[in-house]
Structures are given as structure tokens and as C-alpha cells.
């Protein structure tokens, strides 16, 4: 495994400037946003003749690899919400938003192919997450299941043409939000080889789900990992529960995103389980911690996680006191 950095943490800075900065702190890979207007790398620019080569020359010259391209916002349009909630991504009718999200996600796969990157990270979205509840419309979630299959199988087929995988980030405001929905999504697309997950333990912890169990059950489908932590604030939890609404900066919130090592994610166990299922990819640091600056996170995350990364798997023993079976 390697330490990676999600450059969207600093979208107000040029990509090369961010890349040069993180190398100084020991990061070995970058995940790059390519949604429209992100400020660092546009899909249309990557697909221009010679453009991908220049990006790769820059990253390789700094000793960095590109772990994934991110298109969280536009992929979110594919299943919604398609109303005013997503007008900040694109204004239009529901049909226009769905079409735009689908087309942009396929274009992201094309851009990934041009850069030699095999993973795109994003969300599937969902029109109304509350439909998971049986009342007042019990068949609502089943309809979303069919919608997911109908909309994503054609997209995944396009991904396959470009040799790229789509890594859904499970999130408690999306169609895939827990272990059951992650497993079900694989079934719904008939185990399509291009569908897997961007494992973010903080999002999993939000709903009190075990990150270790997620890894053990979805291991071969984990294509990418976000290094992000979360804190279930004990003295607030009994008042607000895990789904408390409101500004993430509220002092009385029961849940906060944190940088790795400052929350409740058991990182030694998480890294152990990732190693056990054969994950050899990147731990891509994403900053959403409202308690400290991004530069605090840049420094502290690398210092905390790098020593925990397992460098090699167990080589076994051959002495008479130990017999492997």
C-alpha cells in the first residue's frame, strides 16, 4: 500500500503546485478531480492531443502515480436527486441531469484511459434516500434497485471498453450506503467486473457499521481507499444520534469527520484487513475535518499512517515448532 492524496483538498491551487507540496510530506500518489470547473484538471483538456502525456510527465517527474480520477458531483446526477438539490452541479430537467451525469461519467472513463489510470471514483446518487424505510411507500427501494441496474449497466459496459473500473463511494446519502446495499449492487449488475468500491471508513462508521467487516465481505471489490476518519462524539451521541442534521461545525454534533488517527476508525485493524484481502493500492487522504486546517491534515495524516502501512506479507515459518496448514 501507498500513501495518496486527494488533490481536491486544495482545488483553489493548480494541480502541479499541490502535487509538489504533497511530495514533500511523503505522499506517493494523487487522486485527481475532473468534474467540470474543479480548477485543476478538466476532462476536455485531458483528451486533447498530447495533454495526457504532459500530465503524466509532471506526475512521474515528481515520483507520483495517479491512483484514480474523481467525479463525485456529476456521477451523483445519474440517480439523483434531480431537483433543486443538484442545481449547483447542473441546472436542467431531471432527464437532462441524468443524461449529463451518465455522459460525463463515461467521458471520465475516457480521460482515465488516456492517463493510464484504471479507476474512477464517484457516487451513484439516489433520488430519495428515505425510501429505504418501508413506510409510506414499501416498494420504493425496489424501484431504485431496478433504476440502478438500468442506468449503470450501460455505463459499466462503456467502462469495460476503456479498461477502467468504477469505484462507488458508499455514503449515507446514496444508493449504496452499507454492506447490504454494496453486496446487492454487485448482484444487480450481474457481478459486472467494472463495478466496485472506493472504501471510505469514515462514511461506513457514520452508520455504526464495522469497517473491518465491510473489507472482509467486499474485499475483491475494493478498488480504491480513502484515508478519512470519523468521530462519534460520545457526549453528543445520546442526544442527537448518528443522523443528526445541521452544520458540521456545530459543537453539539454527534458525528464529525476527522483526519486519520483523530477519530474512531481502528486504522491498524483496517490496514490489516486490507492487507489480508490482497489490497495493494493507495490510501488516498481526503480532508473533511472541521476541527483543524488542511495543512494540519497534510502533515499529521502522513506522519500517522505511513508507519502503519504493512510493507510485505507474512513469509511463513519452516521450523519444527510451527506447521502451516
N, C-alpha and C positions, 0 to 999 in steps of 0.2 A: 504494500500500500504506500501511497504518497500523500503528502500534504498539498492540497489545492486551494485555490482562492477564487471566489465568485466575484468577477470584476464589477458586477452591478452594485457592489457595495460602495463604489465611487463613480457613479455614472456621470458626474459633473467633470470628471477628468478624462483626458484622452486615454485610449487603451494602452498605448505604449508606455505612458507615464505610470499608469497603475502597475503594469507588468514589471517595469524596472524597480518600482518601490517594493513589491512583494518578494522579489527575488532576494533582496537584501535581508529579509527575515526568514529565509529558508524554504519558501513555498516553491514547489516543483512543477505545478500545473495550474492552468487557469480555465475556468468555465466562463464563457463569454455570452452576454445577452445580445440577441439580434432582433428583438421586437422593434417595430417601426418607431423611430425617434428616440432610441435609447441613448444616443450620444456617443457610442463607442464603435459599433460595427453594424452596418446596415446590410441586409440580405442582398439588395440590388448591387451594392458596391462589391461584395464578395464575388458575385457572379460575373463581374466584368473581366475581360481578358487580362490575365496577369495579376489580378488583385489578390487572389488567394495565395499565390506564390509569395507576394510581398509580406502578407500577414505571417506566413509560415517562416519566412526568413527572419522576421523580427523575433518571433517566439523562440525559434530554435537557437537563434543567436544569443538569447538570454538563458538558454538551457531549460526552457519551459516547454511542456506539452500542452495541448488543448484537450481537456478531459470531456467537454461537452459544449454544445450550444444551448442556450436557454431561450425559450419563447413561451414563458408562462402567460403573459397577458392575452396574446392573440389566440392561443390554443384554448383558453378559457371560454372563448366565444362559441365554441363548437357545440357545447351543451348548455351554455348559458351561465347566468341569467342573460337574457337578450333584451331587457328593458333598459330603463334609465340607469340601472346599476352599472352597466358596462359602457355607457356613452363616453366615458373617459378614455376608453380604448378605441372605440369607433362608434360614430353616430349612424343610425340607419334602422331599417326594419329588422325584425327577428330573422327573416330569411337572408337579408343582406349580411347580417353579422355572422350567421352560421356559415355562409358561403365564404366570407372573408377569412374567418378563422381557419376553415379547412384548407383553403388555398394557401394561406400564409404558412401553415404548418408543413405542408408538402414542400413549399419553397425553402423552408428551413432545412428540410432533409437534403435538398439540392445543395444548399450552401454548406452543410456539414460534409457532404460527399466531396465538394470542391476542396475543402480543407483537410480531407483525410480523417475526419472526426466521425466516430461511429455511433454517437449518442446525442439525442436531442431531449431536453428536459422540458416538461410543461405540465399543465393541468387539463383534465377533460372538461371541467366545469360541471354544473348541474343547475337546472332552472330554479328548483325549489328544494333545497336540502332537507327541509322539514317533511318532505314526502316519505322519508324513511319511517316515519311514525304511521301506524295503521289507521289513525283517526284524523280527519274525517273521510279520507279517500284511500282505502286499503290497497287498491290496485295501482296507486301512483308510482311506487318504486319499480314495480314490474314493467311499467311502461318506459321508465327511464332505462331499464336494462336493455329493452329492445332498441331504444333510441341509441344507446351506446354502441351496440353491435352494428346497427345500420349505418351510423356515421363514421365509425372508426375503422371498420374492416377495409373499406376502400382506401383510406388514408394509409393504413398499415401495409397494404399491398404496394402502394407507391413507395413507401419507405424501403420495402424489400428490394425494389428495383435499384435503389441508390445505395444499398448495403448499409443502411442506417437503422438504428433501433429507437423507439420512442419510450422514454422513461417517465412514466406518470409519477408526479409527486403526491402521495396520499396526503390529504388535507381535510380538516373538519368543515369544509365548505365546498365540497366537491363530490363527484360521483364515487370516487374511491377514497375512503377515509379511515378504514380499519382493516384488520386481517381478513375478515369475511368478504368484504367488498373487493379487496385486492385479489383474492382467490377466485371470486365469482367473475371478475372482469376477464381473467385469463380464459375461463370456461366460455364466456360469451363470445369471444373472438376465435373459438375453436383452437385454443393454445397457439395462436399466431406467434411465430418466432420473434417478431419485431416488437412485441409488447412486453414491457417490464416496468421496473420501478426505480425512481430516484428516492432512496430511503433517507428520510429526514426524521431522526429520532425525536426531535422536539415536537413535530406535528403529531407523532404517534402518542407521545406522552401526554399531550393535551387532553386526550380522552381516557387517560389512565390505562393505556394498552402497553403491554410489555414490549420494548424494542427488541429484546433477545428472542422472544417467540416469533415476532414478525420476521426476523432474519432467518431463523431456523425453518420456518414454513415457506418462505418465499425466496430462499437463498439463490437459486439458479436464475431467478427473475430480477435480482437486484443488479442493475446495470450501472448505477452511479450512487454516490452517497453525499449528503450534505452534512457538514460538521456544524451543527447548531444545537444548542442546549435549551432546556426549558426548566422553569421553576414553578412548582405547585406551592404557592405561598401558604404555608400551614396555618398561620394565624388569620388568613383571609378565606381559606377554602371552606370552612364550616359555615361561612356567611353567604358567599357567592357561588359556590360550586365551580365546576370546571368550565361551564359555558357562560360565565358572567359576561355581560355586554359592557361597552363603554371604552373610553380612551385607554390604549395600552399603557399610557404613562400614569394612570391613576394609582395612587399609593395604596388603595384598598383593593386592587385587583387580585384575584385568586390565582391568576396564571400570568407568567411573564416569560418571554423568550430571553435566553441568556447566551453568553459566549461559552464554548466548551470549558468545563471544569467549574463553572459558577452556578450550575443548575443541578437537576436531579438525574440526568442521564448517567447511567453507570458505564463510563467510557471504556474501562478495562474489559468489562464483560461484553460490551458491544463490539469492540475491536476483536476480541477473542472469537465471538460467534461469526463475525465477518470472515475471519481467517479460516475458521472451521468449514464454512460453506464454499470456500475457494475464491472469495472476492480478493482481487489483486489490483483494484482500481484506486481511485482518488477519494480522499476525504476533503470535500470542497467547502471551505469555510464561508458561511453566509451570516452577515451581521444583521440582527433584528433586536439586539439588546438595548432597551431604552434606558438602562441604568448607567451606561458608560459610552465613551466615544468610540468611533470606528477604529481609530488608531490604537486605542487601548486593546481593542479586539485583535487587530493585526498582530500586535506584539505578544499578547497573552495567549492567544489560541495556538500559535506555532510553538511557543515555549512549553505549553501544556501537553499538546497532542503528539508532537514529534517523538518524544521519548517513549510514548506508549505504543507506537507502531511496531508490530511484530515483523522482524526483518527476514526471518526464514522459518519454515515449518519444522516440526519435530523430526529428527533424523532416525529415531528409533534406537533401541539397545540390542546388543547381541550377547551380553554376558549371561552366565548360567542362572543368575538371580532374577532374570526378567525374561519372560517369554511372550512375544506378541502373538495375538490371535486375530 
